[in-house]
Each structure stands twice: as C-alpha cells, then as structure tokens.
Amino acid sequence: MKIFLVLLVLFTLPLPVTAQQRLAIPAYITCNHNQLTAWMGEIQYLNHQAGTLSLALTTDYQTDESLQLQYPTEAILLAQMRLHSAPFTKDDWRQLYESDGTLRNKLRAVIWLCEDSNTKPVINWQPPK
C-alpha cells in the first residue's frame, strides 16, 4: 500500500517541460519559428516604471533569465504583452500584484524572444487563476 501511495504522489506532481515536449507557438507570434526562443517560468522580480519594464525569472529548466524593455509609450508596451494569451490592457496590471503592491506569488510567464532584431519580445503573463 505504501508503494502504491508513493507512486500515486509521484505521478500527480507537476513536471517541468522536457526537451521532448514543445511549447505550442501561438498565432500572435509573428517571428520566424526558426529564430524563436521561449522562456517559461516563474517571475522573481518585476519593476514597471515609465519607459522601462525590467523582470527576472527562473525558467522551468532552472536557468535564471532577465529582460529589460524600453518603450516610448504605455500603448507600445501593452502591445508586447498578453494575459493568458489574450491582449493585455492597462487594467490587467492589477492581476500581477497583490493588493499591497507586492508581486503575486507563483506569477508565471512565457516570454517569446526572436533573434530577428526587428521583432519585439512578447510577454504572456500567467498569474494563478
């Protein structure tokens, strides 16, 4: 009985994405798929100030990555972001933070990066529902 319970627990734990599993590329990503990289993981740091967004995340592969975006207007930044794959709006910022202004626990994101210097990164925020 103990062995069955241990196996049951092991099989119900969430597993990170492996090399054999591929992340489906959403239609809103316009980059050539051969030039595309995705970071998927938990956000560790997020700072959003006028003209700059900085973040750090630990990927599901246990690498630490960071990104800094410079943007001239809030509308340009919002165009680079999604919320559970839907267009991100100004009101969606509150879903990334707790009521006291701290970053939400277990906030995840998929960041799509293109090697093409003309294509801007896209952040698909995935806060817990």
Backbone bond lengths (Angstrom), bond angles and torsions (degrees), N, CA, C in turn:
res aa  C-N    CA-C-N  psi(-1)  N-CA   C-N-CA  omega(-1)  CA-C   N-CA-C  phi
1 M - - - 1.454 - - 1.522 110.96 -
2 K 1.339 116.82 -39.94 1.465 120.30 -179.85 1.525 111.11 -64.01
3 I 1.320 117.43 -40.38 1.461 120.93 179.78 1.520 109.76 -64.17
4 F 1.324 118.20 -42.73 1.461 121.92 178.53 1.522 111.06 -60.75
5 L 1.332 117.10 -43.14 1.459 121.80 -179.79 1.525 110.81 -64.48
6 V 1.322 117.72 -41.80 1.465 121.69 178.59 1.529 109.46 -63.64
7 L 1.319 117.93 -44.79 1.461 121.21 179.07 1.521 110.80 -64.01
8 L 1.313 117.16 -40.37 1.452 120.89 178.28 1.521 110.83 -61.55
9 V 1.310 117.33 -43.19 1.462 121.53 178.08 1.528 110.37 -64.65
10 L 1.309 117.48 -44.37 1.460 120.66 -179.91 1.523 111.66 -61.65
11 F 1.324 117.74 -40.24 1.455 120.57 -177.84 1.519 113.40 -76.51
12 T 1.312 118.22 -14.23 1.462 119.87 179.79 1.524 112.60 -99.38
13 L 1.323 118.17 -6.22 1.459 120.27 177.77 1.522 109.63 -72.79
14 P 1.345 118.35 140.08 1.471 119.50 177.38 1.525 110.35 -67.92
15 L 1.297 115.72 139.35 1.457 121.27 -179.09 1.518 109.64 -108.97
16 P 1.341 116.88 145.43 1.462 117.94 174.73 1.519 110.68 -69.45
17 V 1.314 115.90 160.07 1.457 120.74 177.38 1.519 108.04 -64.38
18 T 1.323 116.55 134.02 1.454 120.58 179.07 1.518 109.37 -102.21
19 A 1.311 115.66 172.03 1.460 120.56 -179.09 1.528 111.41 -61.09
20 Q 1.349 117.02 -28.60 1.449 119.40 -179.58 1.534 111.54 -76.11
21 Q 1.327 117.16 -24.64 1.455 120.35 178.97 1.517 108.48 -88.99
22 R 1.312 116.41 135.44 1.457 120.29 179.46 1.508 109.53 -114.32
23 L 1.299 114.55 141.30 1.445 121.62 175.53 1.519 107.56 -76.95
24 A 1.314 117.29 128.69 1.462 120.54 178.21 1.529 108.76 -69.03
25 I 1.309 116.59 130.80 1.465 121.48 -179.53 1.524 107.92 -83.12
26 P 1.330 116.80 117.84 1.467 119.26 -178.22 1.526 112.33 -70.30
27 A 1.310 115.34 158.99 1.471 121.60 -177.51 1.526 112.27 -63.60
28 Y 1.326 118.28 -26.02 1.463 119.54 -178.36 1.531 113.11 -75.69
29 I 1.314 118.12 -5.02 1.471 121.84 176.09 1.522 107.82 -90.15
30 T 1.319 116.00 117.70 1.464 120.97 -175.08 1.520 113.74 -100.06
31 C 1.290 117.96 -5.10 1.463 122.84 -178.92 1.534 110.86 -66.62
32 N 1.317 115.75 146.52 1.460 121.00 171.98 1.526 107.70 -57.11
33 H 1.307 117.96 125.84 1.460 122.49 -174.95 1.517 113.31 -59.87
34 N 1.321 118.01 -24.06 1.465 121.26 177.65 1.526 112.10 -76.11
35 Q 1.330 117.23 -11.38 1.461 121.80 -179.99 1.525 111.63 -113.83
36 L 1.315 117.38 18.48 1.451 122.52 -170.97 1.526 112.24 -108.45
37 T 1.316 115.00 137.66 1.463 123.02 174.31 1.517 107.54 -128.80
38 A 1.317 116.73 146.87 1.465 120.59 175.83 1.520 109.61 -128.87
39 W 1.320 115.01 134.11 1.461 121.42 170.27 1.515 106.30 -105.05
40 M 1.299 117.55 125.24 1.461 121.99 178.18 1.519 107.47 -125.21
41 G 1.343 115.58 125.82 1.448 117.60 179.51 1.512 112.78 175.59
42 E 1.325 114.34 -163.26 1.459 122.17 -175.77 1.525 110.75 -98.02
43 I 1.317 115.20 131.11 1.455 121.43 180.00 1.525 109.14 -72.52
44 Q 1.324 116.70 128.54 1.460 122.51 178.84 1.522 111.98 -101.38
45 Y 1.323 115.36 -27.69 1.468 121.14 -174.99 1.518 108.15 -150.37
46 L 1.324 115.76 138.97 1.455 120.75 176.65 1.522 108.17 -147.23
47 N 1.327 116.07 127.17 1.457 121.57 177.29 1.522 107.14 -134.63
48 H 1.318 114.81 120.31 1.463 121.38 -178.14 1.521 107.89 -122.10
49 Q 1.324 115.42 109.20 1.459 121.72 177.35 1.520 107.46 -128.11
50 A 1.308 116.40 164.85 1.465 120.76 -179.20 1.527 110.23 -52.44
51 G 1.319 115.56 119.21 1.456 121.34 175.55 1.515 116.25 88.76
52 T 1.343 118.69 -11.10 1.461 120.85 -176.54 1.527 111.15 -144.62
53 L 1.319 115.94 136.41 1.457 122.07 169.69 1.517 106.78 -125.43
54 S 1.325 116.41 125.19 1.463 122.20 178.16 1.517 108.28 -122.03
55 L 1.321 115.67 140.01 1.461 119.39 176.50 1.512 110.25 -149.03
56 A 1.319 114.27 159.54 1.463 122.21 173.20 1.522 106.96 -135.69
57 L 1.321 116.01 142.99 1.454 119.20 177.12 1.509 110.35 -141.85
58 T 1.320 114.89 155.62 1.453 122.36 171.42 1.516 105.85 -103.24
59 T 1.315 115.76 120.05 1.459 119.70 -176.33 1.522 110.99 -75.46
60 D 1.313 115.18 167.34 1.460 120.98 176.20 1.521 111.76 -66.11
61 Y 1.337 116.87 -12.77 1.467 122.19 175.61 1.527 111.41 -95.53
62 Q 1.347 116.10 9.17 1.460 123.81 178.23 1.529 113.12 64.98
63 T 1.332 116.66 34.68 1.455 120.49 170.69 1.526 107.71 -105.98
64 D 1.315 116.48 151.56 1.458 121.69 177.71 1.519 108.36 -102.17
65 E 1.316 115.50 125.16 1.457 121.62 -177.64 1.524 108.93 -126.71
66 S 1.319 115.88 155.13 1.464 120.00 176.85 1.524 109.27 -140.57
67 L 1.323 114.16 155.98 1.452 121.09 -178.00 1.516 108.25 -146.10
68 Q 1.319 115.57 138.04 1.459 120.65 174.06 1.527 107.30 -129.23
69 L 1.327 115.28 124.89 1.456 121.40 178.65 1.519 109.39 -111.20
70 Q 1.318 115.82 133.96 1.461 122.22 173.53 1.520 105.97 -108.50
71 Y 1.319 117.16 136.07 1.451 119.99 -178.21 1.528 109.80 -146.98
72 P 1.321 117.21 142.41 1.468 120.66 -177.71 1.526 113.74 -78.13
73 T 1.358 117.11 -29.35 1.463 120.17 179.97 1.523 109.49 -138.29
74 E 1.321 115.28 156.06 1.468 120.97 177.92 1.532 110.78 -61.46
75 A 1.321 117.62 -36.08 1.468 121.28 -179.60 1.530 111.29 -61.47
76 I 1.312 116.96 -37.84 1.475 120.26 178.80 1.521 110.06 -66.63
77 L 1.333 117.20 -41.43 1.463 119.85 177.00 1.528 110.82 -63.71
78 L 1.313 117.72 -47.63 1.462 120.98 -178.81 1.521 111.67 -58.35
79 A 1.322 117.68 -32.99 1.464 121.49 178.46 1.527 112.06 -66.71
80 Q 1.325 117.61 -20.69 1.463 122.49 179.62 1.516 112.24 -92.14
81 M 1.324 117.88 4.49 1.457 120.21 -175.69 1.522 111.51 -126.41
82 R 1.328 114.09 154.16 1.457 122.92 177.02 1.538 106.95 -134.42
83 L 1.313 115.29 161.10 1.463 122.02 173.94 1.522 106.52 -127.71
84 H 1.337 115.99 109.09 1.469 121.07 -173.70 1.531 109.57 49.94
85 S 1.318 116.53 44.19 1.469 126.63 176.65 1.527 115.13 75.12
86 A 1.320 118.35 -4.11 1.468 121.27 176.36 1.527 108.63 -91.41
87 P 1.327 118.01 154.49 1.470 119.63 177.96 1.539 111.34 -54.03
88 F 1.315 115.80 137.57 1.466 122.94 -179.08 1.526 108.81 -85.34
89 T 1.318 116.79 135.34 1.460 121.66 178.53 1.522 109.86 -116.34
90 K 1.295 116.51 166.62 1.461 121.70 179.38 1.534 111.11 -57.40
91 D 1.321 118.03 -36.37 1.466 121.61 179.38 1.530 113.19 -69.73
92 D 1.327 117.90 -16.94 1.467 121.06 -178.31 1.524 113.69 -74.06
93 W 1.336 117.94 -15.62 1.469 119.59 178.88 1.519 110.84 -53.64
94 R 1.330 117.28 -37.35 1.474 120.93 -175.93 1.526 111.87 -64.19
95 Q 1.321 118.57 -20.78 1.466 120.47 178.50 1.530 112.58 -76.89
96 L 1.331 116.45 -12.29 1.463 120.27 179.86 1.527 112.55 -91.76
97 Y 1.336 115.90 -12.74 1.462 121.40 -174.66 1.517 111.06 -125.27
98 E 1.335 115.48 153.08 1.461 121.87 171.41 1.524 108.00 -74.29
99 S 1.315 117.15 170.14 1.464 121.27 -178.61 1.531 112.21 -63.22
100 D 1.344 117.75 -24.52 1.468 120.20 179.06 1.533 112.81 -87.59
101 G 1.345 116.79 5.30 1.458 120.61 177.20 1.516 115.02 90.91
102 T 1.333 118.64 -2.04 1.459 120.97 177.50 1.528 109.69 -82.88
103 L 1.306 115.04 155.11 1.460 121.39 178.77 1.521 109.86 -61.28
104 R 1.324 116.68 137.08 1.468 120.38 178.89 1.517 110.75 -62.24
105 N 1.305 115.02 140.49 1.454 122.23 175.68 1.527 108.90 -67.50
106 K 1.310 116.83 138.59 1.473 123.13 177.94 1.524 112.77 64.74
107 L 1.334 117.67 28.03 1.460 121.03 175.66 1.522 108.52 -71.72
108 R 1.313 116.11 124.20 1.457 121.91 -179.24 1.515 110.23 -114.76
109 A 1.315 114.82 162.49 1.457 120.50 176.43 1.518 109.11 -156.60
110 V 1.320 114.37 156.56 1.461 121.67 167.89 1.516 104.77 -115.83
111 I 1.317 115.95 124.02 1.460 121.21 179.18 1.521 107.64 -110.32
112 W 1.316 115.30 119.54 1.457 122.32 -179.56 1.521 108.14 -97.17
113 L 1.337 115.74 123.18 1.459 122.32 -177.63 1.516 109.62 -122.46
114 C 1.314 115.95 133.18 1.454 121.23 -179.43 1.530 109.47 -110.98
115 E 1.317 116.60 137.59 1.468 120.72 176.74 1.520 111.45 -68.88
116 D 1.317 116.55 -19.85 1.457 122.41 176.34 1.528 107.90 -68.00
117 S 1.303 118.28 120.60 1.469 121.68 -175.43 1.526 113.32 -68.71
118 N 1.323 118.20 -11.03 1.468 121.60 179.17 1.522 113.23 -87.89
119 T 1.320 117.55 -17.09 1.456 121.60 -176.43 1.523 109.63 -98.80
120 K 1.327 115.87 123.68 1.463 121.07 -178.05 1.528 110.97 -80.43
121 P 1.342 117.12 149.27 1.467 119.91 176.14 1.530 110.89 -60.24
122 V 1.312 115.33 152.47 1.465 121.94 176.21 1.524 107.47 -123.27
123 I 1.328 115.78 130.19 1.465 121.81 178.40 1.516 108.09 -107.58
124 N 1.316 116.30 121.09 1.462 121.82 174.94 1.526 107.03 -105.13
125 W 1.331 115.94 98.85 1.463 122.24 -179.35 1.519 109.54 -70.73
126 Q 1.344 115.18 141.18 1.463 120.79 179.97 1.522 110.28 -135.53
127 P 1.351 116.56 68.83 1.460 117.97 177.06 1.528 110.60 -67.18
128 P 1.324 117.08 153.26 1.475 118.79 176.62 1.527 109.88 -58.20
129 K 1.300 116.05 142.10 1.475 120.24 -179.59 1.506 109.96 -88.79
